[in-house]
Amino acid sequence: EPAHVYMYEQYATHAQPLSKKNTPLRLTPASDDFYPRVAVQALTRILKDPSLSVHHGLVMQAVMQIFNALGLRCVPFLKRI
């Protein structure tokens, strides 16, 4: 199974709060933000897990590479880190 299908399934099955005022747009693999968003979510989960602390340095390097590639489009992701 291709990695993007697995990433989409992980994103789609992750519970997300629904607000009656602002219903969030549903991202699909065709969205520009989809892959960076899924990657940042996965990396954030690694950072939150103390048992994975040996990987935190590499996770931060990956996050920085994603942010550098996104440029100013990384701003919405900053609140997640």
N, C-alpha and C positions, 0 to 999 in steps of 0.2 A: 504494500500500500504506500503511495507517495507521501512524503513528509507533509506537504501542504494540506492533504486531506486530513491527516491526523491532527495538525495544528488547528484546522477549522473545526473539527469535532471537539477538540479541547475547549476552544473558544465558545462554541455554540452551546455546549453542555454546562458551562460554568454559570452558576446562578448569578443573575444581575438584578439589582433592585429596580423596580419599576416605579416611576413617579407619575402621578396623574397630571401634573403640570407640564413636565417636560419628558416626553417619551423619547428615549435615546434612539438614534438612528441605528439600524441593524447593519453591521459591517459584513461585507462578503469578501472573498478573496480578490474580487475585482477592485475593491477600494484601495486607494493609495496608502492608507494608514493601516491596513489590515495586518500585514506581516510584521511591521515594527511594533504594533500594539500587542500582538500575540507573543512576540519575542520578549518585550519588556515585561509583560505579565509573568511569563515563565521565569525570567531572571529575577524578578521581584520575589517570587515564591522561594527561590533558592536563597536570596538574601534574608528572608524571614525565618529560615530554618537553621537554628543554631548547629544542628548536627552536620550541616554542609558548610561550615565556616571555612574549611580548607579551600573551598572554591570561590569564596567571596571576592578575592582579588581578581580572578579571571572574569567573574561576573561583572565587576565594575569596569574592567577593560572592554568587555563586550558592549555594555551599556554606553560607554563613551564612544565607541566606534559607531554604534547605531545613531547616537545623537549627532556626531560629526557628519554622518552621511545625510541626516535629515536637515541639518542646518536649523533655520528658524522654525521649521515644522516640528521640532522637538519640544517646543514650549508646552503644549498640552500634556506631554508625558512627564514633565518635571514634578508635578504634584504626586505622582505615583512612586517616585524614588525617595 
